[in-house]
Amino acid sequence: MTLPRLHSADRDHLDRPTDAASPPRLPQAAAVAVAGTLLAVALGIGRFAYTPLLPFMQETLGWSVQQAGDVASANFTGYMVGALIASVLAQRPGRRFWLLMGMVLIVLSISAGAAVTSFAAWLAIRFLAGVASALCLILGTAVVIESLTAYARPQFGALHFAGVGLGMIASVLIIEGARSAGLSLFGRWGALGLTSACLLVASWMILRRLPVQRDVNSRQVATAPHDQEPTRGLFSRRFSRLSVAYGLFGFGYVVTATFIVAMARRLGDAPLLEPLTWLIVGLAAAPSVFFWQRVAQRFGIFAALRFAYGVQAVGVLLAGSGSSEPALLLGGAFLGGTFMGITALGLSAARQTAVGHSDRAMGWITAFFGLGQLLGPAVAGRLAQMTQSFTLPSLVAAALLVIGIMLLWDIENSTP
């Protein structure tokens, strides 16, 4: 199955700005929300199916914990590179074409798992998957959120972020269904690739017909006098500290997100505990953005971020240091219940602290996040290999999240 081609007529349509005087219409906003959710479900499969399949990959391909961590880091290296690319493309009229390219790359990188056995090839595959994930997250979020804002339904954006958690749930169900059908590791990757292709075709058929929304912040920057706030450089003190805190979050969450199913295997009763652990992470992730948006509305975005960082630090410690099934499952719930909320709030905070540079801010903060992600699995894999335990890498991850809390506290009480 292939994704639809972007014809010249479609590009002309995409370049036409929306009539600001047209009334907001609920059916169009609902369609955009559905498209964003389908995109995010495929994104969740592409980014996170590696975790529930990791124990099977170690068994089938003979990988050590260190090798497993290196493959995960390759994915997150690609994510960082893709974020930097997307930060440039997000400001260009043809960004929707590059979103389509990211969709195609997601399908190809997932489907390639059905045939590849070489460790070097897996490094390349997961690198490309990371690039595709960043392109789809940043460009897709920009298209979806701007369209929903134009339709006066920005609250529907939470459905878009909830799709990642649904993708995690879907990956477990697909993997377990394929396993029950007797499919090998490679057959499971093939099933995931086919599912992601169907989801992205459906999403693109909606997104390709949307009129382009012009970024209000971009217009402000173009027309604002030189002494007004929007002309301040991107890397203000507040944005710089937010970027570092977001990078620490990338390291802090990804250790558990990469190895939690491998942690479950060490506790015994693996056939039941492994899929249950990842299913709980996904179930907690799906509604989490709604919850954290409400917390941010009540207490402020930086207070909500600090609270979420703290909950996640506890979850990381429970999963990595706990020696029982309840500790692991509760740690997974805390992880799932915070990481998408922090992701969404962090992007919103970036737009707040980088006035007039919203698209670039989303790209750069995601790049810092990607840097933390690529370091996390590589460091954790080596520490776990050295100590034969995930306790030490989990302690390091939790400590970095605490440092992130301190940076966030400083941001709220500092001047731009």
N, C-alpha and C positions, 0 to 999 in steps of 0.2 A: 504493500500500500504506500502511495506517495502523497506528499502534501501538494495542494494546488499551487500552480505557478502564479507568480505576480505579473499580470499583463500590464502593458503600457497604459491601457485605459484605467486600470486600477490605480496606478501611480498618480495619474492625473486627478483621479477622484480623491485620493488620499491627501493631495496637496491643497485641496480647497478648504479654506477655513470655515468654521461653523458660524452660522448666522446667530449672533449673540441675542437677537431679538426673538428668536423662536422659543416657544414655551417648552419647559421641561416635560418630558413624557416618560411615564413609569415603564411602559413596555420596553422602550429602548434601553433604559437604565437597567432593567432586569436582564435583558439580553447581554449587555456588557458585563454584568456581574457573573452571569453564567459562563461567559467566555473566559473571564479572568479566573474563575474557579477551576474550569477544565484545564486551563494552562497551568495553574498552580498544582493541580493533582498530578499532571505529567511531570512537572518540575520536581515534586516530592518523590515520585518514583525514580527519576533520573539521579537525584542527589542522594537518596537514602536507601535504595534497595540494596546497596552494597553491604549495609550493616547486618540485616537479617541473613544475607547469603554468605557472610564472611566465614563462619565456621565450616560451611560446606566447601568453600573455596580453599580454605587451609587444608582440609582433608583431601580434596580432589587434586589440587595443584601442588601440595606439599610445601605451602608457605609457612614461614616462621611468623611470630608476632611482629617482629621488626619489619619483615617484608610486607605484611598486611598494613602496617602503619605507613610505610613508604608509598604504597599504592593510594591510600587515602590522602596522603599529603600531595601526591601528584594531582589528584582531583582538585584539591583546594588551591594548589598553585595555579591551575587553569582558571579557577574561580577568581583569583586575584587579577590575573591577566585580563580575563573577560570583563571584570569590573572597570578596569582602566580604559579598555576599549569602549565599553558602553558609556562611560562618562563623556566621551567625545561624541559618539554617535547619537546620544540622547538629545543633543542640541541641533541636529541636522534634520532637514525635511524628510529624508529617506530612511528614517530610523525604523519605520515599520517593515521595510524590506529586510533589514538586519535582524529584526525580531523573527521574521520568517526563517532566515538562515539559522538562527539559534534553535528554532523548533526542529528543523531538519537535522541539525547536528545532535540534538538530544536523542532523536529516534535512532540515528545511525550508531551513536556511542553505546546506547543500551543494547541494541540488537547485535552489535559486534561481540558481546559477551557470549553469544550462542556458538561462537566458532573459535575464539582465541584461547590459547593455553600458555603462551610465552609470557614470562614475567615482564620483560621489557615492553611487549605489546600492551599488556595491561596498564603499565605506567602511562603509555601514550593514550590509550582509550579513556582512562579516567581523567587525564589532563584535558582532553577535548570535551569530555562531559562537564568539567568544571567551567570551561569557557562558555559552553552553551547555557549552563545554568545561570551564570551571571548576566549574559545577554538577555535571557528570557525574564529574569527577575527584574532587572533595572528597566529595560525597555518596555516589557510587558506591564510592569507596575505603572510606569509613566503614562502609557496609553490608556490603561484601564482607569486609573485615578482621575486623570484629566477629563476623560469622557464622562465619568460619573459626576464629577464636579459641574460640568457643563449641563448635565441633566438634573442638577440640584439634588443628587442622591449620593453624596460622598460617603455616607454611612454604609453603603453597600460594599465599600472597599474591604471591609472586614471579611466578607465572603471570599474575596480573592486570596487573602492570606490564610484563611481557614483551609483552602484547598491543599496546601502543603501537608497538613496533618491528615487530610483525607487520602492523599497520595501515599503516605506512610502506611495507613490502614490497608489501602488497596494493595500495596506491595506485599504485605503479609498474607492477605487472602489469596492473591495470585500465586505466590510462592508455595503456600501450603496446598492449594488446589492442584498445582502442577506436580508437587511431590506425591500427593495422593493418587494422581493419574499415572505415576510411575516415570515421570520425566526426570532426566538427569539434571545436573547443575546447568548444563548448556541449554537444555530445553526450558528451564525456568527463566533464564535470561531472554530467550526468544519470546516467551509468553509476555514478559514485561515490555519488550520492545514493541510487540504488536498492539498491546493495550495503549501504550503511550502514543503510538501513531494514530490510533482511532480518536483519542482524546484531543490531540493537537489539530487534526483535520477539522473536528467539530468547532474548536476554539477559533481557528483561523478563518473559517467561513463566516464568522460573525465579525471578528476584528478587522478583516480586510475591507469591510464595507463602511467602517466608521469614518466620519469626517475628522480631519485633523483639528485638534484643539491647540490654540496658541498659548504658550505658557505666559501667564500674567506677569510673573516675576521677570521673565526675559524682556517683556515690553517695558517694564518699569526700569530695568537697567539701561535699556536703549534710550529712554527719554528722560531719565532723572538727571538733575543738575549734579555737577561733580562734587558738591559739598553735602549731598544727601547720603543716608546710610547705605542704600543698595550698592553704591560704588565701592564700598570697603572690600578689600581683598578677601578671597575665599578663606584663607587660613588665619582667621582671628584666633585669639587666645582660647575662647570658648570652644570654637569648632575643633581646634587642634587637640584639646583635652578630651572632647567627646570622641574624636577619632581614635585616640589611644585607648580610651575606655572600651570602645566598640571592638577594637582589636583584641583586647584582653578577654572580652566576652567570646570572641571567635575561638580563642585557645581554650577557654574554660569549659564551654559547652561541648566542643567537638571531641574531647577525649572520651567522655561517656557516650556521646552519640555514635562514635565509631566502634567502640569496643563493648557496649553494654550486652549485646547478644553473646559475645565471647565470654563475658563475665558470667552470664547465665549458664553457659555450658560447664563452667568449673564448679557450679553448685549442685550438679546432678539433676536427674529427671529432665534432661535436656529436650526431648521431643515435645514436651508440653510447655516447659518454662521458657524456652527460646522464643517461639512465636508469641506467647502471651506477653512477654516483656516488651517486645517491640510494638505489639498491638496497643498496650497501655500507653506507651509514649505517643503514638499517633492519636489515640482517643483523647488524651489530655491536650494535645496540640491543637486539634481541630477548633474547639470553641475558645481557645485561650486569647486570641486577639480581641474578641468581644469583651472579655473580662478585663484585660489590661487597658483597653480604651476607656472603660468606665472608671477604672482606678485613676487613670491620668486626668480624666475630666474632673474627678472629685478632689484629687490632691496635687495635681500638677504632673507634667510629663517626667521631670527629673526625679521627683519623689517616687513615682511609679517604677521608673527604671531601677532605682536603688533597691526597692523592695523586691523586684523581680530578680535582680542579681543575687540578693541574699537568699531567696528561696532556691534559686538554681545552685548556689554553692552548697547548700544543705543536701540537695538532691545528688550532686556529684559525689559528695562524701559518703552518703548512704549507699549509692550504687557501687562505688569503688572500694570502700572500706568495710561495708557490711558483710556479714558472713551467713546471711539467711535470705530465704526467698522473699519475705515481707520487706526487708530492707531494700533489696534490689528493685522490687516492684514499686515501692514508694519513691525510691530515687528516680526511677523511670518516669513516674507520674509528675514529679517536680520538674524534671528536665523537659518533658513534653509540654507541661503547662506554662513554661516560661520562655523557651527559646524563640518561638514565633512571635510572642508578644514583645520580647526585647527587640527582635528584628524589625517589627513594624514601628514600635515607638522610637527606635534609634533612627530610622529613616525620617520620621516626622521631626525629631529633635534636630536632625541635620538641616532640614529645611528651615527650622526656626532660627538656628544659630548661624546660618550662611545666607542671610537675606540677599535676594537678587541673584543667587547662584544655585538654585535648587537642584537642577539636573546634574551639574558638576559635583555638588555636595553629595548627592546620592551615590554617584560613581566612586568618589574618593573614599567615603566612609565605608563603602562595601569593599574597597581594596584593602583598607586597614583590617577589616573583618576577615578578608581572605588571607591576609598575612598571618593572623593569629591561627586561622584554621589550618594552614599548611604546616605551621610549626608544631601544632598540637599532636597530631597522630604520630609524626616522626619521633618527637621527643618521648611521648608516652610509650610508643612501641619499644623503644630502646630501654627505657626505665623498667617496663614490665618484663622485658626479656632478661634484664640484669637481675631483677629482684624476684622474678617468678611470681609477681603479684601486681595487681592494679592499684594497690593502696598508695604508693608513692606518687605515681602520676596523677591520681585523683586529688591528693593533697596539694600538689603544685597547681592544678587547675583551680581548685577552690581558693587558694591564696591569691591567684591572679584576679579572680572575680571580686574578692574583697578589696584589692587595690583599685579595681574599676569603680566600686562603690565610693571610695574616697575621692576619686577624680570627679565623679558625678556630683558629689556633694560640693566640691570646690567650684564646679561650673555654675551651679545655681546661685552661688553667693559671690560670683565674680562679675566684673564688668566686661563687656565685649572686647 
